Amino acid sequence: MRTQVVIVGGGPAGSLLSHLLHREGIESIVLERRSRDYVLSRIRAGVLEQATADLLREVGLGERMDREGFAHDGTYLAYGGGQLHVDFAQLTGRNVMIYGQTQVQEDLYDALAERDGSIVFEAEDVALHDVNSEAPSVTYTKDGQTHRVDTTWVIGCDGFHGVSRTSIPDDVLTTYERVYPFGWLGILSETPPVNDELIYANSDRGFALCSMRHAMLSRYYVQCPLDDAVEDWSDDRFWDELRARLPEDTADRLVTGPSIEKSIAPLRSFVAEPLRYSRLMLAGDAAHIVPPTGAKGLNLAVSDVFYLARALTENLRDGSNTGVDAYSETALRRVWRAVRFSWWMTTAMHRFPGQEDGFDRQIQLAELQLLADSETARRQMAENYVGLPLT
């Protein structure tokens, strides 16, 4: 079998890239090692930058998002017993859309099915061959049979633990990493959200986040030690801890109920450079990871494939190498800005080991007070949160 582009990984990055390429008449095949149901069962972020939402609308994927999603014009930062509203609309003229990654993924899979797009689920033993040549190929196993796909480009969208990044030689690849000394315990509950916009809370007991998926599905998080297990946290313990980290008036409004999902996620910042190795290019979590504090992970995956789709179209349709040669530098410029913002949000809002001496804690509170006192500081935060335009 031969196709123009093999996309390894059928999450949001891979399936959106396939969709964008199809619109430009470029053939692709997507190889996903998990089942469709497994991919759609993963609980992920739900904050879309304005540029992400605009792109989904532009390519025909925005109807359900606009019908079921929630446009948020700002967010709240709670600290010191009170809370500060950062008004995105007033400060930047833009907003964000609350629409779960699972819903984005469902929309992408539905679009693939409607156009009979080529996606192979449960593709096992995926291996990349000769990516440093003019004739790369990818092999995989499906139902006990080995298949080979010859191609012009291989795009690695297979996540942090995938085979794509590890196919780049160590002497070519440079990685940067910051592992944070805590995790997020998150739950889903079929309860009304405590607030109509997200609340990021910095308390003496640690970080908390109040988010939502829709009017009767809430997503809440509390910072927890990395060695905690889900079994350590009963629902009652979680709700008590969340209340203790929120301003009193917010805690009083909190509606609790049984959790329908509960998990602990570690936090890290990770970037691999370059994002291109000859005929292999990386995108999404295969290339970079950010802590969820800044709500950038899915949005960075979208910007990566936006640049990739444009570059691959220029190359395969017009014979130009300009876009593919510039892809890594172009994408990384946006990546590092998002990494910086996510790092800043994480360090400003969480309790770190060693803060018991008080100095770092006072710096955090001074940073948050600067936002309260300075419209310029709030505008800088708002610009980064709603995201850069895709250009």
N, C-alpha and C positions, 0 to 999 in steps of 0.2 A: 504494500500500500504506500501511496505517496500523497503528501499534502504540503501546502506552503508553510504552515506554522503548526508545530506541536506544542500544546500548552499542557504542562504538567501541573495538575492541581485544579480541581473544579469548585473551589470556594468562590467568594465574591470576585477576587482579582481575576482568576482564570476564566470564569464564566462571563464576566463583563467584557474582558478582552475579546473573547470569541464573538460576542454580540457586536462589539464595535467593528471588528474586522469584517464580519459578515455584511454589515451595512456598506462597507467599501468594496465588496466583491472579493475579499481575500478568504481563501479556504483555510480551515483549521480543524484540528481534532483536539478534544480535551480528555485527558486521562486523570481520573479521580480514583484513588485507592480505596475510598470508603463507599458505602451505599448511599443512595440519595436520601433515604430516611435518616441515616446517621448524620450526614452533613446538616440536615434541617433540624436535628435535635440539639445541636450545639447552641448554647446560650452565649450571645456575644453583645457587643455594644449597640447602642441605639441612637447616637447623636450624629446627624449628617450635617456637614458644613454646607453653607449655601451653594458653593460651587459644585459639590457632590449632588445635591438635590437638583440643581439646574441642569447638570449633565444627564441625570436620569430622565428628566422631563424631555430634554432635547432628543434623546435616542428612543423615546417611546416607552419608557419604563416608569413614568411618574404618576399614572392615573390612580393606582391604588394608594400610593404614598400620599398624594394630595387629599385623597378621600379619608384615609384612616390615620394619617400621621398628625402630629401636633407641631405647628410652627411656634418656636419659642423666641421671644424678643429679648431675653436676658436670662440671668441666673443669679442665685443668691450665694453669698459667702457668709457662713455663720462662724462667729468667734467672740470670745469674751462675753458670752451671754446674750449678744444681739446678732443682727445680721445686716449685711450690706447688699444692696441690689446693684448689679452691673447691667446697665441697659444697653444691650447690643444695638437695637434699632436706633436709639437716639445718638449713640456714639459713632456708629459706623454706617447706618442706613441698611444693615443686613441682619439676618437672623440665622437660626439653625432649625433643623427639622428633627423631631423625635420620631423615629421610625426604626424598628428593630432590624438588626442584621439578618435575622431569620426571615423576616418578611422580604427584605431586599433579595435574599438568596432564592426564595420561592418565586419572586417575580422574574428573576433571571432564568431559573429552570423552566418556568412556564414559557418564556420567550424562546428558549432553545427548543422546546418541544413543538411550539407552533411552527417554527421554520425547519423542523426536522434536523436540528443541529447535531453535529457529531460529538457525542460525549460518551465515554466508556466508564461506567461505574465499576467499582471493585476490580480495578486494574492493578494486579499485584506484580511484585518484582520489577518495578519500572527501573530501567537502566538507560543512561545516556551514552552515546557512542560518537566518537570522532567530532565532538563539538568544536574542536580547534582545527577544523578543515572546511572545505567548501561543500562537503557531503555528509552532514550529521544525520544520525538516525536515533530512534528510540525504540526499545523493546519492552514488552510487558507480557504478563500472563493473565489470561482470562478463561475461566472454566477449564483449567488444565492445559490450555493451548497457548503456545508462545506466538506472539505477533510482533512484526517489525514494521515501523513506519519511517520511511525516508522523507526528509524535509529540507527546507532551506534555513529555517530558524527554530530554535528550541527556547521556549519561555518558561522559566521556573517560577511557578506560583504555588508551590507545594509546601509552604509553611516553614517554620523554624527547623523542624526535624526532617524535612524532605531530602531527596537525593540531589536536587539541583545545585544548591550552594556547595555541597561537598564534592561535586564534580569539577569544581574550579581548583587548580593546584594551589597548595599552601603558599608557594612562593609568589603567587599572583594576588592572592586575597589578603586583605587586611581587615581585621574585625575590631570593633570597639564595644565595650560592654560595661554597664553599671548594674549590679544586682542590688536590689533594695532589701533591707533586713526585716521585711514584714510582708504580709499578704492581705488580700481582700476576701473576707467572708461575705458572700452574696446570697440573697434569697429572692425568689419570686413568690408573690402572694396575690391571691385574687381579692384584692382590697383596693379601694380608691386611693390614689396618690395623696400624700399629706400636703402637697403644694402643687400649684399649677405650673411651676418652673422648678428646675433642679436646684437642690440645696447641697452645697459642699460645706461640710462642717469641720472646723478645727477646734478640738476640745482638749482639755488636760488628759482625758482618757484615750485620746487618739482620734483618727479621722473617721468620718461617716459621710455617706452620700445617699440622698433621697432622689430616686429617679422613677421612671415609669415606662410602660410599654403602651398602655392605652388607659381608658377611663376606669377600668376595673382590673387592671393588672399592674402592680407596683414592683419595682426593682430597688432593693435597698442593700447597702454594703456597710460593713464596719471593718476597720483595720484590725488585724489580728497577728499574733506571732506565727512565724513560718512553721514551727513545729506543732501547731494546733492541728487537730483533725476535725472533720465535719461532725463526727460523733461526739466531740466535746461540747458542741453547741446545740442545745435543745432550742426549740422555737421560743420558749419563755425566756431563756437566757439571752437570745439574740434581741428580742423586743426590749427587754429591760436595758440592755447595753446601748441599743440605738437611742432610746429615750434619753438616757443619761448624757449622750453626746450632742443632743439638739437643744436649741433654745427652749425655754420652758413653754412658751406659747405654742411653738411648733409641736413639741412632745405631747401637749395636751390634745392636739388635733389628730394625732396618729391613730389610724384604725388598724388593728392587728388581726391576724388570722393564721390558719395553718399554712406552712410553706409548701409550695408545690415543686420547688427545686432549691437545692442548697449546695454550694460548692465553695472551695477556697482556691484562689488564683494567686500565684506569686507575681511580683512586679519586677520588671527589668527594662533597661534601655539597651538596645543592641543595634549596631549598624555594620553592614559588610560593604566593603569597597574593593574594586569597582563593581558596578551592577551589570557589566558586560564582559564576557570572556569569549572573544571571537563570535561564534554563531549561537552562543547561549547568553540570555539576558534574564536577570532576576527581577521580581516584582513582589510587592506585598510582604507578608511575614517571612518569606524566604530571604528577603534582603534586609529587613529592619523590624524591630519590635519597640514599641513605646509603652510605658505604663498607662493604664486607662484613665488616669487622672485628667489628662487634657483632651480625651475623646478624639484621638487622632488616628488610631490604627486603621480602621476601615477607610477613612478619608485619604490616608496616604496610599493605600492600595488602589483606590480609585484614581488618584492623580498619577501614580506610576503607569497604570494601563492606558490612561488618556494619552500620555506622552508616547507610550509604546505603540499604540494603535496608529497614531499619526506617523511615527517614524517607520513602522513596518509598511504602511500603505505607500509612503513615498518611495521606499526601497523596492517593494515587490511590484508596484504598478508603474512607477515612474523611473525606476533605476537609480534613485538618488541615495547616497550614503550619508547625507548631512544629518538627518534625524537620528539614525542608529549610532552614528559616531558621537553625537552629542547627548544621547539618552542618559548615560550614567551621571554626567555632570549636571544636567538639567534636573533630573529627579532628585539627586542627592542635595542640591541646594534647598529644595523644599523639605526634604527629609530632615536635614539637620536643624532647620528652623523649628519644625514640629517637635523634634527631640528636645531642643532647648526649652520650648514652652512646656512640654510634658514634665521635664525635669523640674522646672520652676514651680509648676503647680504641685508636684509631688512633695518637694522640699518645703513649700510654704504651708501645706495643709496637714502633713502627717507628723506624728511623734516619733522621733528617732532615738535609738539607744544612745545614751550619753547626754541627753538634754536635761538630765536631772540637775546639772549644775546651774541651770537657769539662763545662761547666756544665749544659747541657740533658741530657746523658747521666746526670749524677749526680742530677738531678731525677727522671728516669725511674726510676732504681734506687731512689730514696727512695720514690717512689710505689708501686712494687711491694713494697718492704719494709714499707710501711704496711699493705698487704693481708695480708702474712704475720703482722704483729704484732697486727692489730686485727680482732676478729670483727665489729665494727660496720662496718668498711670492706668486709670480705668480704660481709657481708649486703647492703650497699647494691649492690655489684656483682652479687650473685646475684639480687636482686630485679629489677634492670634487665635482666639477661640472660634470665631465664625469662619476663619480660614482665608487663605490667599485665593485670589481669582486664578482660574486655570487659563494660562496663556501660552 
